[in-house]
Amino acid sequence: MSGKAFFGAGLPRLDTAELGGTLIVVEGTDGVGRSTQIDELKKWLEVGGHAVVTTGWARSPLMQESIEHAKAGHSLNVHTLSLLYLADFADRLENQVVPALRAGFVVLADRYFYTALARAIVRGADRDWIRGAYGFALVPDAVFYMRIGIEDLIPRAISAQTLTDRYWTGGGGEGMDYWEAGMDLRLGEDVYDSWVEYQRRILAEFDQMTAEFAFRVVDASKSYKATSAELKAGISQLLGAPRDG
């Protein structure tokens, strides 16, 4: 058994031949519906007899509170923000992903380091620097990219007025916050214009990565049910899981 590959230099003393589980990533921009689909996929896989662990962006027990506190100040530069997310990713990889793969679980990741690359590059980080920083990451067995155009994404997001309200009140509830709207980049006259332009740039980065990293593109502009069926069909092909549900 050859084991899994690393994105770059990898981790010392980790025998990837021991990682018999399957790492499945669902990527896509803010508001595309990843988290809802992940919840559905987890239940579906478990009914099909698979042991499943989920992990998500900035959900490390070590770093989650620190990231939220740091972002609340609206004063982070691209390198500090990137390193906070890097620490979160490293903690989850070591303490959630690797143990689950070693135990033979299916790991469903709600975003992966591709999100980190896109966000950092849009904010002006050097491509080689940010990619090198994630050289210890495991290459997933499959990445399902929930692709959507900006015209279809906008109606799924909150209205411009509510976006503005949330920005000025500091967040909470639905909508996009200061960072998800790219307000640190001053991309528009208000939070809505900034959000649209920021998301447009993020989508362009994801599209550029699609061929390089062999993303399996899922048309997320379709209904929830149709998108779910497409994701399940792709995972069924990968795992031999039941396609109904």
CORTA-V674385 format. One record per backbone hydrogen bond with DSSP energy under -0.5 kcal/mol. NH is the residue of the N-H (numbers start at 1). CO is the residue of the C=O. If there is no record, write none. Layout:
nh;co
NH;CO
NH;CO
//
This chain:
nh;co
4;16
7;137
8;135
10;135
14;11
15;13
16;14
18;15
19;16
20;18
20;101
21;101
22;105
24;22
24;107
25;142
26;109
27;25
27;144
32;29
37;33
38;34
39;35
40;36
41;37
42;38
43;39
44;40
45;41
46;42
47;43
48;44
49;46
50;45
52;50
53;106
55;108
57;110
59;56
64;60
67;63
68;64
69;65
70;66
71;67
72;68
73;69
73;70
74;71
75;70
81;77
82;78
83;79
84;80
85;81
86;82
87;83
88;84
89;85
90;86
91;87
92;88
93;89
94;90
95;91
96;92
97;92
98;93
100;96
101;97
102;98
103;99
104;101
105;100
106;51
107;22
107;105
108;53
108;106
109;24
109;107
110;55
110;108
111;26
111;109
115;112
116;112
117;113
118;114
119;115
120;116
121;117
122;118
123;119
124;121
125;120
130;126
131;127
132;128
133;129
134;130
134;131
135;132
137;134
139;5
141;23
142;23
144;25
145;143
145;216
146;27
146;144
147;145
147;218
152;149
153;149
154;150
155;151
156;152
156;153
157;153
157;154
163;159
164;160
165;161
166;162
167;163
168;164
169;165
170;166
170;167
171;166
181;177
182;179
183;178
185;182
186;183
187;182
194;190
195;191
196;192
197;193
198;194
199;195
200;196
201;197
202;198
203;199
204;200
205;201
206;202
207;203
208;204
209;205
210;206
211;207
212;208
213;209
214;211
215;210
216;143
217;215
218;145
220;147
220;218
222;219
227;223
228;224
229;225
230;226
231;227
232;228
233;229
234;230
235;231
236;232
237;233
238;234
239;235
240;236
//
